[in-house]
Amino acid sequence: MVLKGILHEDDARRAFDAGVDAVVVSNHGGRQVDRSIAALDALVRVREAVGPEPTVLMDSGVRSGADLFVALALGADACLLGRPHVYGLALDGAAGVSAVIDNVLAELDLTMGLVGAATIADVTRELLVEG
Ligand SMILES: Cc1cc2nc3c(=O)[nH]c(=O)nc-3n(C[C@H](O)[C@H](O)[C@H](O)COP(=O)(O)O)c2cc1C
């Protein structure tokens, strides 16, 4: 069972205590509470709270491979794409969805190459600088 919509570290702890297999840190693409906390900020707190082992996924606002890179560096095991899939679908059907995924993965690959990260395990927080 995967529980989606987690934005608070206490809820993440409760979810894993209750036996979920994974959580998705998400503000549902910013479509629920206006001015909600950014999912990326919540991701940092959730990962710090639950430790390195539990599976933590993330979505809301991932648009490029560089966005994916940052989320992975901040502790996501993987990310979900919401609206980009739909944009690809509207433009070119199934091929458009494939193109969206291929482009995001190519951007991730490029970003990793440029920063010297050979594997996903090398994508760590040390590669980021606080703005
Ligand atoms: C039109 C639309 C409808 C959605 N409906 C739901 C929903 O019923 N339940 C839900 O958990 N998330 C819903 N979402 C949120 C998505 O599942 C997903 O979390 C979000 O789109 C990810 O953000 P992104 O679009 O910025 O990638 C919806 C998103 C869109 C764009």
The ligand as a Gaussian input file, in Angstrom:
#p B3LYP/6-31G(d) Opt

LIG

0 1
 C       -6.666000      17.469000     -13.267000
 C       -6.011000      16.799000     -12.074000
 C       -6.774000      15.996000     -11.238000
 C       -6.206000      15.391000     -10.121000
 N       -6.966000      14.598000      -9.301000
 C       -6.409000      13.997000      -8.243000
 C       -7.182000      13.135000      -7.393000
 O       -8.378000      12.928000      -7.594000
 N       -6.565000      12.547000      -6.348000
 C       -5.223000      12.763000      -6.098000
 O       -4.695000      12.188000      -5.132000
 N       -4.480000      13.573000      -6.877000
 C       -5.034000      14.179000      -7.930000
 N       -4.274000      15.010000      -8.735000
 C       -2.865000      15.230000      -8.383000
 C       -1.969000      14.261000      -9.138000
 O       -2.245000      12.927000      -8.768000
 C       -0.509000      14.542000      -8.829000
 O       -0.261000      14.465000      -7.430000
 C       -0.052000      15.907000      -9.304000
 O       -0.619000      16.199000     -10.571000
 C        1.457000      15.943000      -9.359000
 O        1.908000      17.227000      -9.621000
 P        2.349000      17.712000     -11.087000
 O        1.108000      17.711000     -11.941000
 O        2.871000      19.084000     -10.806000
 O        3.395000      16.742000     -11.597000
 C       -4.829000      15.603000      -9.845000
 C       -4.055000      16.416000     -10.704000
 C       -4.633000      17.008000     -11.804000
 C       -3.774000      17.885000     -12.706000

